[in-house]
Amino acid sequence: MKYLKYLLGFFALLLLFILGKGFFTPSVYYESEIVVNKSAKEAWAVMSDEENLPKWIDGFKRSELVSGPANTVGAVTNVYVEDNGEEMVMVETIMQVKTYELLAMKFTMDFMDMDYEMLFSEKGGKTRIQTKSTTFGNGIMAKSMISFMTAAMKSQEDENLGNLKKLIEENTKNYFQDTPVERVEVVE
């Protein structure tokens, strides 16, 4: 009986620690970055190409526009991802767009919300792509779990950006095809 009291006390302290960590860490922040040997214009085009999303975002399945013009401030999209064999939906709202420079979005889910920024800066023919993520748990248990998952979330973002780097640098699609110039033959 004495050991049972100690065991229950240990579990009570463990639970208090876990809940306390969530209480004192209501959000987590992490950054990731890559440098690609392409222009910001091309990197942006590859990143935002709907066909490429499953190639660089782990678990991405599909998206469906809910409201507003696609890829504009205020546009709302349901994003479907697979996590451990289970499909989840995130509601994405575009908060800010500066083409070839910044894309800021808010993701909302049952478990958590996330503010996400993707910044592009070009110098010397290379583009630095940096992401900034702030994640908020919805409820004390979610906050506690997120506070312990920071390293895993950062690692997943690093992997996604690594996939994006490869995709951008191996890109052969011409996103900026010039309109054909009409040739006029001069007849003398």
Secondary structure, 3 states (H helix, E strand, C coil): CHHHHHHHHHHHHHHHHHHHHHHHCCEEEEEEEEEECCCHHHHHHHHHCHHHHHHHCCCEEEEEEEECCCCCCCCEEEEEEEECCEEEEEEEEEEEEECCCEEEEEEECCCEEEEEEEEEEEECCEEEEEEEEEEEECCHHHHHHHHHHHHHHHHHHHHHHHHHHHHHHCCCCCCCCCCCCCCCCCCC
